[in-house]
Amino acid sequence: MQIGVVYSEPDQQVWLDIEVPDTATVREAIECSGILGQCPQIDLETQKVGIFGKLAKLDTPLKSGDRVEIYRPIIADPEAVPRKDRTEGAEEQ
């Protein structure tokens, strides 16, 4: 079956369309894709993975057309990062 494997860094985006057996799991697809060789910084023991934006376990079976996503670790606390004011730059009425 045909699936996609994706990973993104600020300066590098990788999207691989590959053929895997009908019984493939998320881990097997990632390993078959060769993405671990292209992006050696990926650590499947610590990084989260998902299918179409929903977290998944490495042993999750895949369906034809699935997009396996490898997520980068969060490097900033979202609650500590200043938010932009939505009205910034808006003219007063």
KEKE-3310 file (N, C-alpha, C; in steps of 0.2 Angstrom, whole numbers, plus 5000, padded with zeros to 4 digits):
npx = (5004:5002:5009:5013:5028:5033:5043:5049:5060:5066:5074:5073:5063:5055:5047:5041:5035:5030:5030:5023:5021:5004:5002:5010:5017:5018:5031:5038:5035:5042:5055:5057:5056:5068:5071:5077:5090:5092:5089:5097:5095:5083:5075:5067:5063:5061:5054:5038:5026:5014:4998:4991:4990:4986:4991:5000:5005:5020:5018:5006:4995:4995:4985:4980:4986:4988:4997:5011:5018:5032:5036:5044:5053:5046:5054:5052:5043:5026:5018:5026:5031:5029:5014:5008:4999:4983:4977:4987:4995:4983:4972:4966:4948)
npy = (4994:5012:5025:5040:5048:5060:5073:5088:5101:5118:5122:5112:5101:5085:5074:5059:5047:5031:5013:5001:4985:4978:4975:4984:4994:5009:5011:5002:5008:5020:5016:5009:5019:5026:5038:5040:5038:5050:5060:5060:5065:5062:5053:5040:5034:5045:5055:5060:5053:5053:5051:5059:5071:5066:5059:5044:5027:5018:5005:5005:5000:5003:5011:5012:5026:5033:5047:5047:5055:5063:5071:5085:5089:5100:5115:5127:5133:5134:5142:5152:5159:5175:5181:5188:5203:5203:5215:5222:5234:5237:5251:5263:5266)
npz = (5000:4998:5007:5016:5023:5034:5039:5047:5049:5053:5043:5034:5025:5024:5014:5010:4999:5000:4997:5006:5015:5017:5030:5038:5051:5060:5065:5056:5044:5045:5046:5034:5025:5025:5030:5043:5040:5032:5041:5054:5067:5072:5084:5088:5100:5109:5102:5097:5087:5073:5064:5051:5060:5072:5087:5088:5092:5089:5086:5079:5067:5049:5036:5019:5011:5022:5031:5039:5052:5060:5074:5080:5095:5108:5110:5117:5131:5129:5136:5141:5131:5124:5118:5103:5102:5096:5091:5088:5078:5072:5067:5078:5080)
capx = (5000:5005:5009:5018:5031:5035:5047:5051:5065:5065:5078:5073:5056:5056:5041:5043:5029:5033:5026:5024:5016:4998:5003:5015:5015:5021:5038:5040:5035:5047:5062:5057:5057:5075:5071:5081:5097:5092:5088:5100:5093:5077:5075:5060:5062:5059:5050:5031:5024:5006:4995:4987:4990:4984:4996:5000:5010:5024:5015:4999:4994:4993:4980:4983:4985:4990:5003:5015:5022:5037:5036:5050:5052:5045:5060:5050:5037:5021:5015:5031:5032:5025:5009:5007:4992:4979:4975:4994:4995:4976:4971:4960:4942)
capy = (5000:5018:5029:5045:5049:5067:5076:5095:5105:5124:5123:5105:5097:5079:5070:5053:5043:5024:5007:4996:4979:4979:4974:4988:4998:5016:5010:4999:5013:5025:5012:5007:5025:5028:5045:5040:5040:5057:5064:5056:5068:5059:5048:5037:5033:5051:5059:5058:5052:5053:5049:5065:5075:5063:5055:5037:5023:5015:4999:5006:4998:5009:5010:5015:5033:5037:5051:5046:5062:5063:5077:5088:5091:5107:5118:5133:5132:5138:5147:5157:5163:5181:5181:5194:5206:5203:5221:5226:5237:5240:5258:5265:5269)
capz = (5000:4997:5012:5016:5029:5034:5045:5046:5053:5051:5036:5030:5025:5020:5012:5006:4997:4999:4996:5012:5015:5020:5038:5040:5057:5060:5065:5050:5038:5046:5045:5027:5021:5024:5033:5048:5037:5030:5047:5060:5073:5074:5089:5089:5107:5113:5098:5096:5080:5072:5058:5050:5065:5078:5090:5087:5094:5084:5083:5076:5060:5044:5031:5013:5010:5028:5032:5045:5054:5065:5077:5084:5102:5109:5113:5121:5135:5125:5141:5143:5125:5123:5112:5099:5103:5090:5089:5086:5071:5070:5069:5082:5077)
cpx = (5004:5004:5014:5021:5034:5039:5049:5055:5064:5068:5077:5066:5057:5049:5042:5036:5032:5028:5028:5019:5010:4998:5007:5012:5019:5028:5041:5040:5041:5054:5062:5058:5064:5076:5076:5088:5097:5092:5091:5098:5087:5078:5068:5058:5060:5054:5043:5030:5016:5004:4990:4985:4987:4989:4995:5006:5014:5022:5008:4999:4992:4988:4982:4981:4987:4996:5006:5019:5026:5038:5042:5048:5050:5051:5058:5043:5031:5018:5020:5033:5027:5020:5009:4999:4989:4977:4982:4994:4988:4975:4965:4954:4939)
cpy = (5006:5022:5035:5046:5056:5069:5083:5098:5112:5125:5116:5102:5091:5076:5065:5049:5036:5019:5003:4990:4981:4979:4979:4993:5005:5015:5007:5004:5018:5022:5011:5013:5028:5035:5045:5041:5047:5062:5061:5059:5065:5053:5045:5035:5039:5055:5056:5057:5052:5051:5055:5069:5073:5059:5048:5033:5020:5009:4999:5004:5003:5006:5014:5022:5037:5041:5050:5052:5061:5070:5079:5089:5098:5110:5124:5131:5137:5144:5153:5161:5169:5180:5188:5197:5206:5210:5225:5228:5239:5247:5258:5268:5274)
cpz = (5000:5003:5012:5023:5029:5040:5043:5051:5050:5044:5032:5031:5021:5020:5008:5005:4996:4999:5002:5012:5019:5027:5041:5046:5056:5060:5059:5044:5039:5044:5038:5023:5020:5027:5039:5046:5035:5036:5053:5067:5076:5079:5091:5096:5111:5109:5097:5088:5079:5065:5057:5056:5072:5081:5089:5090:5088:5082:5080:5069:5055:5039:5025:5013:5017:5027:5039:5047:5060:5068:5081:5091:5103:5113:5118:5125:5132:5130:5143:5137:5125:5117:5109:5101:5096:5087:5087:5079:5068:5072:5073:5078:5080)
residu = (MET:GLN:ILE:GLY:VAL:VAL:TYR:SER:GLU:PRO:ASP:GLN:GLN:VAL:TRP:LEU:ASP:ILE:GLU:VAL:PRO:ASP:THR:ALA:THR:VAL:ARG:GLU:ALA:ILE:GLU:CYS:SER:GLY:ILE:LEU:GLY:GLN:CYS:PRO:GLN:ILE:ASP:LEU:GLU:THR:GLN:LYS:VAL:GLY:ILE:PHE:GLY:LYS:LEU:ALA:LYS:LEU:ASP:THR:PRO:LEU:LYS:SER:GLY:ASP:ARG:VAL:GLU:ILE:TYR:ARG:PRO:ILE:ILE:ALA:ASP:PRO:GLU:ALA:VAL:PRO:ARG:LYS:ASP:ARG:THR:GLU:GLY:ALA:GLU:GLU:GLN)
# end
